[in-house]
Amino acid sequence: MLKIDFIASHNAIQKVAASQKMAFSFITLLFATLLRNNNYSVWTLFFMSGAIIFYAKIPWKTYIILLLAPIGFISAGMVAIVLSITFTQDVPTSVLWQGSLFTMQLFILPNDGIRAITIFCTSISATSCLYFLILTTPMYEISPVLARLKVPTIIIELIELMYRFIFLFLEMVAQIYTAQHARLGYRTYKKGFQSLSLLINALFRSIFFRYQAMSYAMAARNIEQFIIPQQFLIDKEWDQKLTWLAIIFIVVGIAILVL
């Protein structure tokens, strides 16, 4: 997470307006999720991956590692979609695969397999669209854009708080785990579970005190919201290259759907 935040502030298109990057990301995301076409999803995945690696100059190894995490979760979820279970012997004849486990009959139907492939392709392509925004635009630039779009302030502040506390969680988990590990807190399974419960308890208490201290600090400085005013941000212009990329994406996508 710390590396993601660093990359978002240090990439080849950091001087491009956040509003343009958000528009490009959400347009591609909208097409990928609504159309649910496998060919279009594959095109979206390769196009957005190319834009992230070659246009934004994000290290390809970092991007591949980040992409593997959602692939693992999606693949695990595909099992529930593909696999059908029955406790009787009535199994359809048109099955792609059939097996048994104790008293259960496991099988895969062709329609379920096709549906799982469609969901997998759509999910991965949508993830690549979101990664374009996450890896190229820091949160402090997204918040003013959301404010201009009349998103309620409470929602924007909740998003910023959750984003901020992700880093606090990771930092404090690493510190507490290191301290416990140095004291042989994970030597056995029993001690490991005890240490884990203590870690979770200490983590939530620390986060609560951090939030309370931050609230007091903001009140002392007469700060009423987390959103950085636009006048304190550097003015950034729209990039013509990104506009052309959006046009190419739409035109080629339409050609894929028609053909």
N, C-alpha and C positions, 0 to 999 in steps of 0.2 A: 504493500500500500504506500509506503514511504517513497518507493521508486516511482510509482504511478504519479504521485503528486509532483515529484521533481520533473518527470518527463512532460507533464502537462504545462509546466512553466518554462521548459527549455526544449523546444522543438523548432523545426524549420518554418512552421506557420504560426508561431506565437504572436506575430505582429498583425495577423489577420483578425478582423472583427469577430468577436464571439457570437454575435447575432447571425453572421453568415455561416459559421461552422455549425451552429445549432440548427439553422434552417436546413443545411445540407444533410446533416445527420438524421433529422426527423423526417425529411422527405423520403430518403432511402429506406428508413425504418418503416414508414407508412406503407410504401409499395411492397416491401418484403413480407410484412405481416398480413396485409389484406389480400394479396393475390394468391399466396400459398401455392405457387407453382414451383416444382422442383428445379426446372431449368433456370427459371428466373432467380431462385434462391442461390443456386450455384454461381450464377453470373454476379449477383450482389456480393457474395462472399469473396470472390476473386477480385472484383472491382474495388471494394472497400479495403481489402487487405493490401492491394497495390497502392491505393491512395495513402494508407497509413504508413507503409514502408518506404515508398519512393517519393511521395509528395510531402508528407509530414516528416520524413527522415527518422521514423521511430526504429530503433534496432529490431531486426527481424527475430532474433532469438528471444527478446523480451516479449514481443507480440505473440509468438508461437506458444511460449510458456503461459501467458495470460489466457490464450485461447484454449489451452488444454483443460483448464479448470472447469469451465462451463460444459465442455464436451463430456467430461466425466460425469457430471451431474445429469446431463441430458440423457446420456447412454444408460445410466441407472434407471431413470424414469421410463425409458423405452421398454424395459422389461415388463412393467405393469400394463403397458398398452399392447404389446405383442403377444404375451403369454396368456392363454386362456386355461382355466382350471374347471374341472368337473369331477364330482364324486360318483358319477354313474359311468356305465360303459358306453353311453350314447355319445359317440364322437363323430362329427361330420366327416364325410368321405373325402371332401376336398380340402385336406389339410396339407400344409407344407412340411410339418414335422409333428411327431407324436411320441410321447414318452409317459412313463408312470413313476410315481413317487409315493410309496406306501399305498394308501387307498385312493389317491388322487390320480386323475388322468390329465396330463399336460399336453397341450397342442397349440399350434400356431396356424391361424387362418390367413389366406392370401390377402384379404381386405385389411386385416389388422397389420400385416407387414407393410403394405403400401401406405397406410395411414401413419405408421410409425416413421417411415422414411420421410414422408412429407413434413411431419412435425419436427423431425431432427434437422432437416435442411432449412426449414423456416427459422428455427430457433438459433442455429449457428449463424445464419445470415443476419438475423436481427442483432445478435451479439456483436458482430463485426461493425454494424452501424453505430451501436452505442459506444464501442471502443474508440471509434474515430473521435467522438466528442470527449470521452473521458481522457484520452491520451493527448489531446491537443488543446484543451481548454480548462484552466483552473477554476475552482469553484467561485472564487471571488469575482470572476468575470461573468459567470453565469447568472449570479444573483441579481445584478442590476438589469440584465435583459429580462429576467422573469418579472421584475418589478415594473418594467415598462410595458409588459404584456398584461398588466393588471392582475397578476397572481396575488392572492391574499398574502399579506406580510407574514402572518403567523405560519403559513405553509413554507415560505422561503426560509424563515428562521429555523423551523424544525429540520429542514433539509440541511442547513448549514451546521446546526448542532450535531445531527447524526454524523455528518461527514467529519466534523472536528473530533468527535469522541471516538470514531473508529481508530484514529491515530493514537489517542490516549489509551484506548484499550490495548492496542498492540504493544505500545511502549511499556505499559505497566505489567502486562502478562509476561513479557520478556524479562523484566527486572525481577518479578516475584518468582518466576520459574527458575531463574538462575540462582537466586538465593536459596530456594528449596532444594535444588539439585546439588548445590554445594554442601548442603547439610544432609545429604543422602535421603532426601524425602521421597524419592521414587525407587528405593532399593528393592522393595517387594510390592506385589500387587496391592496388598492391604494398605501399606504406607502410601502407595501411589494414589489410591482413592481418597485417603484422608488428606493428603497434600492438595489434591485437586479441589476438594470441597473448601479447604482453607483459602486456596487461591481465588476461587470464585467469590467467596465472602469478602476477602480483602479487596478484590477488584471493584466490586460494586460500592463498597464503603469509600474507597479512594476516589472513584468517579463522582460520587455524590459530593464529597468535600471539594473536589476540583470545580464542579459546577457551581457550588455555593460561593467559592472564592471568586470565580469569574463574574458571577452576578453582582457581588459586592464591589468588585473593581469597576464594573460598568456603571453601577449606580453612583460611585464616587466621582466618576468622570462625566456624569450626566449624559451617558450614552443610552439611548432608548431602543436601538435596534442593531442587529448584526450586519445589515446590508451596507456595503461600502457605497457612498454616494458617487454618482457618475463623474462628478467634477474632480474626484481624487484619482481617477483612473486615466491612463494614457489613451488618448483618442486613437482608434485603429480603423482603418478603411477596409472595404470589401476588396477581395482579390479576384481579378478577372480569371485567373487560372481555375479557381474553385468553381466559378460560375460555369466555365466551359466543361468542367468535369461533371457538374450536375446535368448539363444539357446532353452530354455524351451518354451518361448513365440512363437517362430517360429515353433517348432515341434508340439505343441498342436494346434496352429492355422491351420497348414496344415491338421492335423487330423480332425479338425472341418469342414474344407472346403470339405475334401474327403468324410467324413461320412454324 
